[in-house]
Amino acid sequence: MNTPIPIRNIWILFLYAADLVQVRDRFESEVEAARNLPDLIGRLLTRSVEERLKRNLSRGYRPKTAVLTRVRGRIDVLNTSSRRLMDRGFVACQFEEHTLDTARNRLARVALTHLAARVSDDLVAHHCRQLAGDFARLGVSGIRPSRAEIASDQIARNEIDDRFMVALAKLVFEVLIPSEDSGMTAAMTPETNPYLVRRLFERAVGNALRLELGTSGWAVHQGRRLSWPTTMRTPGLSAVLPGMQTDIELNQLATGRRIIIDTKFASIMTRSNYREQILKSGYLYQLYAYLRTQEREDDQASFSVEGLLLHPQTGGSIDEAMELQGHRMRFKTIDLTANSAEFETELRNIVEV
């Protein structure tokens, strides 16, 4: 994609991908002032952290073991007896400590530290360092939490401020890419990271559909694995047979209508020896396989499942369809470089139902 994607459209993709569309009007000034993606993330994260600090950071519990003069929580009997602690008036205890040093707060602090060294705006960089220091003074450590720790720190749906802060902090590390020269060291790309935009695009489409169609009796599923309906397999086939997994699947229980959506962050068109623009055959064959391999005699609706190839297309668009052996197949693009109002309307109206 050679045409630059407007920062505001990246912002819209992020909000849909993070399921945070409801906060879109709270940060208009930061979006307008941002010059690039790192600058935008820095401005938004510092604003979000400031609001959290004003209303007190969320606390959590973490397991801790300590040798104390009185019992707290559970006694670690083995540790206490093997070290003869009671002879000296001590006891080893295992308990949960109420603390600000939670996975979400640590992630935010580490993200601020990373941004401070990489954003181009000196004022934003200073603000990041200042807030990281505030976290440190409150006892939040600067060790980046593991994925398991982040996953176990469940954020309730009503904790929207924490959800926004964590989503932005995660985005900091998605914008970072590995550097071949420095091993695991990361560096901020000067332009929008195509991998990041692809991830945002795929997640945003699924959430936009769920928001738009959820009240109309549609169920939206993402990442469902499909099986090959084989009647015979040689012993070694399973090791070499590629898997099939849909990006998005829509089901309307009342009518039995189903739509399989395959998103790709690449041009939907290519050229041949005879024509300037044709659909990429590989994508077409893949969607065709998704539809035909799932046909079952005991499920008549499976013979009319619809397929949609959905691609972003900067500076151009296509919306064509055909019916093939009972399956309607549609090929559509979304223009990521359109003005923000048109882009969001197109995003929210992907499927005409």
N, C-alpha and C positions, 0 to 999 in steps of 0.2 A: 504494500500500500504506500504509494508515493505522496498522495495528498494528505496533509496533516489532519488529524482528527481533533476537533475543537475540545479544549479542556472541559467545557461545560458538558459535552456529550460523554466524556470519560466519567465525569461526576455522576451523570444520570445512570450510566451502566453500573457504577459502583453502588449506588443507592439501591437499585433493583437487585443486584447480585447479593448484597448484604441484607436484603429484606428490610431496608430502612427508608423507604420512600417517604414516610411520614415526617422526616426531619428535613426534607429538601429546602424548605423556605427559611430555615433558621440560620443558614450559612451563606446567604447570597453575597454578602460583602467580601467574604474570603474567596469565593469562586470568581468573582469579578476581578479581584486584585491579583490572582495567581498568574504567573507568567509561564509556568511549565508544571508538569505533573509532580515532581518532588516538592516544588514550592507550594502547590495546592495541598498536598498531604501535610506538609509542615504547618501551614496556616490552620488547617482543620484540626489537626491533632493538638496543637497548642491551645486552640480555643476550647476544644472538648475537655482537655485535662484541666484547664483553668476552671471550667464550670464544675467539674467533679471535685476539685480541691475546695471550692467555695462551699459546697454542700457536704463535705466530708467524703473521703474515699470509702468504698465498700470494704468491709472486713470479712475475714473468713477464718476457718479453722485449719490447722495443720498439725500432724502428729509430732510429738516431741518426747525425748527421753532425757531425764535429768536426775542427778543425785541431790536429794533435798533433805531438810531436817524434819519435814512433816510429810504426811501422805497427801499426794495430789493425784487424782485419777486412779489408775491401777498400779499395784506394786509389781515390779519386775522381780519376781521371787528368785529366779536363777541368778540374776546379776547381784541382787542384794546378798544372797547367801554365799555365793562363790567369792565375793570380795569382802565378806564379813563386815558389811557396812553398818549393821545395827550395833555392833560392838563399839563403834565410834559415834553412835547417835545419828546415823544417816540411813536413808532408804532410797533405793532406785525406783523411780516412778515413770510410768508411761501415761501421757495425757495429751489432750488437744489444746493447743494454744490459740486464743483469739488474737488475730494479728492483721495488720495492714499489708504484710509481706505475702500477698496472694499472687497466684500466677498471672491474673489479669493486670494487676498493678506493676508487677515486675516486667511484663511484656511492654507496657506503656513506657516505663522508664528506659528500657533498653532501646526501644524504637526512637525515643527522643534523642538519646545519645548518638545513635546512628545518623539521624537526620541532621543533627547539629554540625556534623563534619561534611555533609554532602549538599545541603541546599545552597543555592547561589545568593539568596537574600541574606545579608549580614544581620539584619534585625530579626528575621525569623530564626536564624541559627542561634543568635544570642538568647532568644526566648526559649528555644528548645533546651539549651544548656541550663538556663535558669530553672525551668520546671523539672528537669532531671535532678538538679540539686535539691529542689523541694521534696521530691520523692525520697532521696537519700536521707534527708534530715528527718523524715517521718518513719524511717526504718525499713524502707522498701529496698531490697538488695538489687544490685545491678547484674544479676545472673539471669540470662535468658531462660525462661521456662521451656521444658520439653513439650513436644506435641501432646504427650500423654497427660502432662500436668494441665495444659490448656483445656484439653478435652474433658478432664475430670472437674474443672472449675465451671460448673454449669451456670450460665447466666439466664435468669428468668426473663420471660418476655416483657415484663413490666419494668425491667431494669434497662430501659432504652438508652440511657446515657452511657452506661457501662458497655452495652452492646456496640454502640457507635465508636467509643474509644478503642475497644479491642479490635473491631473490624478495621479501623484505620491503622492501628499498630501492626496488624497482620499484613496489611497492604504495603507497609514500609519494606518488609522483607520479600514481598512478591515483586517489588520494583527492583530489588537488588539482584544482580546476576553474578554467577561465579566468574572470577578472573583467572584465565589460564596461567598468567604470570605469577600469581600469588597463591595458588592452591585454593584453600577454602576462603580466602579473603574475598569480600564482596565489594563491588563498585557500582555506583548509580549510573545508569545509562543516561546520556544527555537527551535522547529522544524517548518517546513513549515506547515502552517495551512491548513488542508484538505478542509475546507469550502472555504477558499480563492482560492485554486487551482481549486476547482470545479467551482466557479464563473468565474474565468479567462478562464477555459477550455470552458465553454458554450459560453461565449461572443467571445472568440477567434475563435471558429469554425465558427460562423455566419459571422464575419468580414472577415475571410480568404476566405470563399466561395464567399462573395460579391466581394472581390478584384479579385478573379480568374475567376468568371463567369459573372461578370457585363458586360464585353465587348462582351459576347457571346449570348446576348439576354435573359439572365436569370434574374429574379427578386427574391431577397432573402428577406423573411419576417420572423420576429422573434416574438414569443409569440402570435400567433393567436388563439383565442378561438373557439372551435368547439361546435356545439349544438347537442343534442341527437334528432334524428328524430322520436320522439314519436307521436303516433296518438291518444293517450289517456293518461291522467295523473290524478291521484287522487289529491285532494287539498293539501295534505301535502308533496307530492313528491319533489317539488322544494327545500324544506328546507333540504332534506337529500340526494338528487342526487348529486354525485360528478361531478365536472366540468371537461372538457377536454380542454387542451391547448397544442398546438404543441410548441416544442422548436424552430425549424427552418423549413421553408417550401420554396421549390424552385419551381418556375413556369417559363416555357419557352413558351411565348405566341405564337411564330411562329409554334411550333409543338404540343402545348397543353400538353406537358409532365410535370408531377408534381412529386415531391419527398418530402415526409414528413420525417424529421430527428428527432429522439428522442435521446438526449444525457443523459447519466447517468454517475456519477462519482463513479462507483462501478464495481465489477467484473461482467462480462456478463455471466459467467459460475457458475454453482454450481454442487453438486454431488448428485446422487440418490443411492438407495439401490443396484442398478444393474450396474451403470456406474460411472466412476470416474468424468467425465466432461459432463455436459449437459447445454444447454441454460436455463437461468432462465425463468420459465414459466410465471411469472407475467409480465415481460418486453415484452415477446412475445405476450401475450394476450392484453396488452395495445396498442401495435403498430397495432395489428389486428383490435382492436376496432376503432382506428383512421381511418383506411382505409375503413372498411366496413360500418361504420355509416354515412360516407359522400357520399355514392353512391346515385345518383339521376337520374331518368329516363330522365330528360331534359338536362343532362350533361353526355354524353357518355364517356368523358375523365375521369370522376370520377370512372369508373369501372376498370381503369388500373393505378391508382395512385400507385407510388412505396413508399416503406417504408425502412428506414435505422435506425437500432439501432447502435449507435456509443458510444463506451466506451473507456476510457483510460485503458491500460493494461500494467503494469510494468513487464518487463521480459518475455513477451510472446505476441502472437498475434493470431487473428482469422479473417478470411475473407471468409464467406460462404454466400450462397444465395439460394433461392427457389422461385417458383411461386405457389401462392395459390389463387384459385378462381379468376384468372385474375390479381392478384397483385403480383409484384415482391418484395420480402422481403430480405433484406441483413443485415448481422450481422458482424460488423467490429470493430476492436480495433486499437488504436494508442498507440504506446509504448512511454511513456513520459520519459523513462530512456535511450532512444537511444541517439547516439551522435547528436549534435545540427543540423548538416546538414541533416541527415536522418530524424530527427524529423520534421523539418520545411518542407521538401519535402513532407512528409506524411500528414502533416497538410494542405498543400495547394492542395493536390490531393486526398481529401477525396472522392469526387464523380467523378466517371468515366463517362463522358458525351460524 
